[in-house]
């Protein structure tokens, strides 16, 4: 970052912190939350909107107005970047609040560290298209807040395995957004390592979510070859094509394949979906039909032919019971049995990602790349 941009960042962050303090004193948590997202975005990557910020400062507007303008920019970006408008949601690969309010520390420490992290991960942070994915809800997070075409096809169906979403630790994971310790904030090396671990688990989660989303991307690219490969202009062009009635069925089939395909991902990863989840979906009369756990028959889980069985995996339940209520009950019993077994390293990482990855990071990523000559991730 050049000196002029760094000084602009310092100036606006100073004003935003002062405004945050006013909101804390006024006990206005809702506005404080919004302001902190803006502060984090500016700290993560002011290069996303330097001209806009400079114009706002030059205009003499209050910090509250500046915050509102930047917040509107954020919301507009998230709306514009999705490829299936009204169905998909924009997802920051690295959450804006990663590391909490680290920007309250000495900028002479955190400014170069954030730049080094961008180089280390070979990416951009903040409110830029490069840091935002476009996901159906099934790939985004494990809840029933589906919308648009996805809701019409699968209804209020949640991905039963949160580890196969972009938010395996929840949308407000404290382990990712909690404030850092004074020691971490005062030492560049400590700050780099603390933020790097939080960024790493998020980028890994996105790689998994990309696999769930892949059938949707493939479907859309069948009529919009450049879909999901560019920035705002590409996204807007894709939105026009995904809105056409003639492409609706293609998108529906892609969504169904994403849901059904995630079963194979679960098996390959040895992950356990929630007991009793009805997974197999097919299109019938334009609507997706899923088995009802209360009915006599349910589609408990699919077994993909030719896949290597996973020891202890619930897909090894009695094949004769597959697709029946008995099969679902067997699956539930297997879930409870495995919950009583010692946790694997992967399971421990999913439960407490930062503590487990502190060790894993040292073993796998330690010394992989020097940044700034002296800082090594994992050490």
N, C-alpha and C positions, 0 to 999 in steps of 0.2 A: 504494500500500500504506500502510495506517495505521501509526502509530508503534508500537502494541502488537504488531502482527503482524510488523513489521520487527525488533523486539527479540527476539521469539520465534524468528525465523529466524536471527538472529545467534547466539543461545544454542545452538540445536541444531546449527548448522553448526560452531561452535567445538568442541563435543563430538565430532562426527563426524570432524573433522580430527584431533583427538587420538587417536581410535580408529584412524583410518587409519595414523597414525604408529606406533602399537603393532603393527599388522599388518605394516607394512613392516619393522620391527625383528625381528619374529617370523618373517619370510619366509613369509607365508601369502598367496600371490597370489590364490587362489580366493576367500577371504573378503574380501580387499581389493577385488577386482573388484565383488563384490556391494555392498559398503559404498559404493564410489564411485558406483554407480548410484543408491543411496539419497541420497547427498549431493547429486548433481546434480539429482535430482528435487526435493528440498527447496529448493535454490537457484533452480531454474527457476520453481517455483510452490508455495510453502508453503500457498497458499490451497486446495490440493487436500485437505489433511487437517490443518488447524490444531488442531481440538478433539482429534483423536487424538494429535497430538504433545504438546499441553499435558497431556493425561491421562497419557501415558507418562512425561513429565518429573516430574509431580507424584507418580507412583507410586513414585518412587525406584529404578526399574529401571536396570540397567547400560546403557551405551551399546550393548553387544553385543545385549542383549535388545530395545532400542529399534530397532536396525537390523533385527533379525529380524522384528519386528512390521511395520515399514514395508515390508520386502521382501515379506512375505506379502500385504500390501495391494496392492502392485504386481502380483504374480502373479495375485491374485484378479481384479483389474480387467481384466487382459488375457484371462483366461478368460471373464469375464462379458460383455465388450463384443462378442465375435464373434457373427455372426448365424447361421452354419452351424456349429454346435458339432462339433468333431472333424474339421472340414475346413478352415476358415479360421483365420487367425492375426491377432492384434492387432499393428498397426504404429504406432509413434509417428511422427507427421508430422515433428516436430523431435526427433531423438534426444536422450535424456537426457544423454548424454555430449558433446553439442555444445560445443566450446570446452574440452574436457578439464576439468581441475580449476580453472577460473577462480575458483571460490568461495573459493580459498585466498588470493586477493588482498584488498585492503581493501574490506570490505562497503559502506563509504561511497561507493565507486566503482561496484561491480558491481550493488548492489541497485537503484539508480535506472535503470541502463542496461538491466537485464532488463525492468523495468517499461516503459521507453520502447520497447523492441523489441516487446513484446506489443502496445502501442498502434500501432506502425508497421505491423506485419503484421496487425493486427486479429484476433488470435487468442489462445489460451491455450497455455502450454507445460506440460511436466511430465505427471504421472499424472492426467489428467482426460479424460473421454470426448471432449471437443472436440479433443484432440490425438492421438486414436487412430483409425485406420482398421481395417476388417475386410476382409481380402483372402484370396483363394485364393492358393496358392503361386505360380502362374503370373504373377500381378500383383505379388506381394510381392518375390520375389528369383529370381535365375537359377540354381537348382539343382534337383536331382531329389527333394527332400524333400517330396513330395506326401503327402497323407493323406486319410482318410475318403472322401467321395464323389468328390473330385477324383482320388484315386489309383485308385479303382475304374473311373473313366471313361477317364483318359488314362495311367494307370500312372505310372512314375517318369520323367515327361517334364518337362524344364526349358524355360523360355522361352529360346530361343536368342539373344535380343537383350537383354542386361542393361539397355540404355538404356530399355527399355519396362517396367521394373519400378520399385518404390519404392526399390530399393537399386541404382542404376546404378553406384555406386562400391564395392559390396560392403557387407557388414553391419558391418564394422569399419574403415571407411575412415579412414586416418590423417589425410587432409586435412580431415576434419570433427571428429575427436575428439582430435587432438593438442593438447597444451598450448599456450597462447598465449605470446608473447614478453613479457618484462618491460615493454617499452615499451607494448605493447598493454594490459597489465593495469594500468598506472599512469596511463593517460590515458583519461578517459571517452569522448572522441571516437574514439580509436583502438580501444578495446574495443567500442564500438557498431558500428563499421565491420567489425571482424574477425568478430564474432558474426553480424552481419547477412548477410554474404556466405555464411557456412556455413548459416544458416537458409534463405536464399533458394534455394540449389541443392536443398535437401531439399523445400521446398514445391513447386518446379517438378517434381521427380521424382514427387511424389504426384499432381500434376495428370495426368501421363502414365499412372501406374498406375491412376488412376480411370477412364481411358478403356478400359484393358484389362479392368478389373473391371466396367464398365458393363453388359454383357450378363447377368452374374450378378445384379447389382442389379435389373435390369429383370425378370428371371425370378422372383426372390423377391418383388418388389413386386406381381407379378400375383396372388399369393394372400395377401400381407401388405403392404398399401399403405404402411404407415408404416415399413417396413424401412429401415434404414441412415440414418434421419433424426433419431434421438433419442439418448438416453443409455442407462443401464443397464436401466431398466424396459422401454424399447422393445426393446432387444437380447434380453432374457430372453423377452419375448412372441414375438419373431420366432423364437428358438431352438425354441420349442415347435412352431411351425408348420413350420419346415424339417425337423423330426424326423419328421413324419408321412409314412408310406409313400406316401400319395396324391400328395405333392408331390415325390417323389424324381425322377421323370423330368423334370419342369420344371427342377429344379436341374441335372440332368445336361446338358440341352440348353443351358442358360445357360453352363455351364462350357465346353462344346464351342464355342459361339459366341465366347466370350472368347478361346479358343486360335486358332480360325480367323480371327476378326476382327483379331487382332493382326498378321496378315499385311498387311492393308490399312493398318494404322497404320505398319508398317515402310516400306511403299511411299510413303506420304504424307510421311514424315519423311526418306526417303532413307537409312534405316538398313540395315545389312547383318546378316542373321542368320548364325549359324555355318554354315560350308559343310556341305552334306549333310544339313541338318536336315530331317526329315520333318514337314511342317506340317499339310497337309490332314487333318482327322479327321472321321469320320462315325460314327454309332451303328449297329452291326450286332449284332442279337441281344442288345441291352442292354449291349454292350461297345464301347468306342471302338477303331477299327482305324486304325493309322497305317502308312504305307509303310515297308518295311525297306530301308535303304541297301544291304544285302547281297543283296537280291533282284533279280529281273529288272525289276521295276516299283516305282517309288516315287512318292509325291506330293511333288515337289520344292518347288514354291511355287505359290500361287494367284495369278491375275491378276483383279482386280476390274474388271468391265465399267464403262466410263464414267469411269474415273479418269484423271487427267492423267499421262502417263508422266513418270518422273523420269530426267533425263539421267544416264547412267552407272549406273543402278540395275540390280541383277541380275535384276529381273523382265523386262528387255528381252532376256533370252536367247532363243534360237530357240524360237518358240512350238511348232514341230513336235516339239521334244524335251521339251516340258513334260510332267511326270508320269512321266518315264522316268529310268533310271539315267544316261543320257546328259545329260539335263537337269540333274540334280544335279551331274554332273561339270563341265558348263558353268558352273553357278553357282559352284562352287568355284574355277574358273579366274578368274571375274570378281572374286571376293573377293580373290584374290591380286593381280590387276591393280590393283584400286582401293587396296589397301594400299600400293602403290608410288607412288600419286599424292600430290601435296601435300595436306595435311589442310585440310579446311574449318574455318571458325571453330567450327561446332557440334561437329566431331570433337575439336578442341583443347580445348573446354570439357569434353567428356566425359572426356578423358584427364587433364586437369589443371584441374578446375573452378574452384579458387580463384584461381590465377594469371590465367586468361583472364577470369574474371568480375570481377577487380579493374578491368580496363579496361572491360569491358562495363557493369559497374555504374556507373562514372563517367559513361559516355556515355548510358545509358538511365535509370538510377534517380537519378543525381546531382541533388540539388536538388528531387526530386519531392515530398518532404515534410519539413518541419522538425519535429524532435522535441525537446522540452525547450528550444525557442527557439534553440539554438545548434548542435545536432548534425544534420548532413545526411548521409544515406547516399551513399557514393560520393566523399566529399571528405575 
